[in-house]
Amino acid sequence: MNVALGLLGCGTVGEGVVALTVRRADKIKDLTGFYPVIEQILVRDLHKTRNVSLKPGQLTANASEILENPNISIIVETMGGIEPARSYILEALRRKKHVVTANKDLIALHGPEILQVAEESGVEVLFEAAVGGAIPLVGPLKENLTANEVTDLKGIINGTTNFILTKMTESGADFDEALAEAQALGFAEADPTSDVDGLDAARKLVILASIAFHTKVELGDVQVEGIRRVTARDVQYAKEIGCVLKLIATGSDRAGKLSLRVRPALIPGNHPLAHVSGSYNALFVRGDAAGDLMFFGRGAGSMPTASAVLGDVIALLRNIGLGVAGSPASRILLEKQVVPDDLPYRHYVRFSVDDMPGVFARIANMFGDAQVSMETVLQKRVSHGEAEIVIVTHEIPSNRIDGLRDALLRMTNVRAIHCVMPVEPLSD
Ligand SMILES: NC(=O)c1ccc[n+]([C@@H]2O[C@H](COP(=O)([O-])OP(=O)(O)OC[C@H]3O[C@@H](n4cnc5c(N)ncnc54)[C@H](OP(=O)(O)O)[C@@H]3O)[C@@H](O)[C@H]2O)c1
């Protein structure tokens, strides 16, 4: 039996979905009893060249033709953005069509509303592709790991920043150069704000944390810092002390108190996340029963993302076959408090001082007075009269680092503090 799908968007992901649906149609029929056919596809520009072969009349620029088509029972949304994607999805749900979406922005910002309308309409919304491209993350957190209390999420969930930081590490390039290369190769968008300022990672963290910690998480709950201020010099010094720089997303649940953060951090070279390079993503999940798990793979791209989209379509077709698609799911959300991350971390501190005798001894005394011990010290002369000092501290709570920064700035002979970053522990 054929099942008609309506596809909203035929760009990078949409084309992958078209190609993979054709390639796997027989297998999907074997697995689910349904032979999938993409009946109509919504695009903006009907005359654009597409990298997939399409049937005459398959494309439309009129969303109503798809949303009002009674043959279509599943809408696959790969158009992106908030509007009109949100309105189209809500209309599809109200018309009792199931929805599969790759749209992380929409799910992070309007997930609760969309899930509510789906539940009221007795249909399903699946969004595995919204986080981590090909890597199964939503499914394991929603299904396989539900016997656990998940206490920690930690990972690299933005491929663009990971590509830029990998380039900076490998070639010594500065941020702007590495960003330009990422844009030229199609790994970064013309407007890279959402990626480099950490917002994309924060939105994905909102989705993951909501599911993992069974609560409602909003974007404002995440402390976000991007990678714009990461310099070639910090990348170089990180290397000298055996670390690499990565944009790390963390979520922790300590007895109902959540801390959610996206920020650049130093990763020791022998930490598994140090080897997640280029456009790859990885996520650590800690469950009280399962222990530590690491998910790793391609976080974006046409076919990797289509793999996740089609996986959701197949799951949906199975449920339709069993007559359970859209059955009310238990969505009891727990009340949890969001608190600032004050977990203890080692910290990397880079600052410049007057290059003269006795300065370092006074800095060492100040660290002693502040009861912050030093693990590693690098001292470099950067120009005549100026030296740069890099100190890696022993563990101190994040909320004490501001006091240390202020004390340093108050010292005569300290010219500027250039960078303060946490150093991830090898294991907690
Ligand atoms: N790219 C990835 O690797 C990746 C990975 C994971 C998740 N995602 C998510 O997947 C979604 C799609 O990403 P993408 O990279 O495939 O985007 P894309 O290449 O820009 O494709 C967007 C498609 O949607 C169509 N479209 C956009 N706005 C429209 C409108 N108002 N009316 C009609 N059609 C419209 C475009 O039509 P035209 O072709 O006519 O312009 C295009 O075909 C986004 O939510 C993104 O966050 C992407």
The ligand as a MOL file (V3000), in Angstrom:
LIG
                    3D

  0  0  0     0  0            999 V3000
M  V30 BEGIN CTAB
M  V30 COUNTS 48 52 0 0 0
M  V30 BEGIN ATOM
M  V30 1 N 21.7020 21.4600 6.3830 0
M  V30 2 C 21.9230 20.5890 7.3420 0
M  V30 3 O 22.9430 19.8860 7.3520 0
M  V30 4 C 20.9310 20.4320 8.4560 0
M  V30 5 C 21.1760 19.5120 9.4960 0
M  V30 6 C 20.2290 19.3290 10.4960 0
M  V30 7 C 19.0490 20.0660 10.4680 0
M  V30 8 N 18.8520 20.9670 9.4600 0 CHG=1
M  V30 9 C 17.6010 21.7230 9.4610 0
M  V30 10 O 16.8710 21.3400 8.3040 0
M  V30 11 C 16.1020 22.4350 7.8270 0
M  V30 12 C 16.4420 22.6960 6.3580 0
M  V30 13 O 17.8120 23.0120 6.2280 0
M  V30 14 P 18.5150 23.0670 4.7830 0
M  V30 15 O 19.9670 23.2260 5.0610 0
M  V30 16 O 18.0540 21.9340 3.9400 0 CHG=-1
M  V30 17 O 17.9180 24.4400 4.2080 0
M  V30 18 P 17.9970 24.9690 2.7030 0
M  V30 19 O 19.0480 24.2700 1.9460 0
M  V30 20 O 18.0390 26.4450 2.7960 0
M  V30 21 O 16.5820 24.5310 2.0840 0
M  V30 22 C 15.3640 25.1390 2.4360 0
M  V30 23 C 14.2950 24.6960 1.4710 0
M  V30 24 O 13.0520 25.1810 1.9210 0
M  V30 25 C 12.4440 25.9720 0.9040 0
M  V30 26 N 11.8050 27.1150 1.5720 0
M  V30 27 C 12.3340 27.9110 2.5120 0
M  V30 28 N 11.4450 28.8530 2.8920 0
M  V30 29 C 10.3460 28.6410 2.1550 0
M  V30 30 C 9.0860 29.2810 2.0690 0
M  V30 31 N 8.7760 30.3370 2.8150 0
M  V30 32 N 8.1730 28.7830 1.2070 0
M  V30 33 C 8.4710 27.7140 0.4320 0
M  V30 34 N 9.6350 27.0630 0.4690 0
M  V30 35 C 10.5740 27.5220 1.3170 0
M  V30 36 C 13.5490 26.4180 -0.0270 0
M  V30 37 O 13.0200 26.6090 -1.3010 0
M  V30 38 P 13.9420 27.0390 -2.5730 0
M  V30 39 O 14.8440 25.8570 -2.8050 0
M  V30 40 O 13.0150 27.2670 -3.6770 0
M  V30 41 O 14.7110 28.2450 -2.1180 0
M  V30 42 C 14.4980 25.2250 0.0530 0
M  V30 43 O 14.1160 24.2370 -0.8700 0
M  V30 44 C 16.4410 23.6120 8.7660 0
M  V30 45 O 15.4760 23.6540 9.7820 0
M  V30 46 C 17.7800 23.2250 9.3540 0
M  V30 47 O 18.0070 23.7760 10.6310 0
M  V30 48 C 19.7530 21.1630 8.4690 0
M  V30 END ATOM
M  V30 BEGIN BOND
M  V30 1 1 1 2
M  V30 2 2 2 3
M  V30 3 1 2 4
M  V30 4 1 4 5
M  V30 5 2 4 48
M  V30 6 2 5 6
M  V30 7 1 6 7
M  V30 8 2 7 8
M  V30 9 1 8 9
M  V30 10 1 8 48
M  V30 11 1 9 10
M  V30 12 1 9 46
M  V30 13 1 10 11
M  V30 14 1 11 12
M  V30 15 1 11 44
M  V30 16 1 12 13
M  V30 17 1 13 14
M  V30 18 2 14 15
M  V30 19 1 14 16
M  V30 20 1 14 17
M  V30 21 1 17 18
M  V30 22 2 18 19
M  V30 23 1 18 20
M  V30 24 1 18 21
M  V30 25 1 21 22
M  V30 26 1 22 23
M  V30 27 1 23 24
M  V30 28 1 23 42
M  V30 29 1 24 25
M  V30 30 1 25 26
M  V30 31 1 25 36
M  V30 32 1 26 27
M  V30 33 1 26 35
M  V30 34 2 27 28
M  V30 35 1 28 29
M  V30 36 1 29 30
M  V30 37 2 29 35
M  V30 38 1 30 31
M  V30 39 2 30 32
M  V30 40 1 32 33
M  V30 41 2 33 34
M  V30 42 1 34 35
M  V30 43 1 36 37
M  V30 44 1 36 42
M  V30 45 1 37 38
M  V30 46 2 38 39
M  V30 47 1 38 40
M  V30 48 1 38 41
M  V30 49 1 42 43
M  V30 50 1 44 45
M  V30 51 1 44 46
M  V30 52 1 46 47
M  V30 END BOND
M  V30 END CTAB
M  END
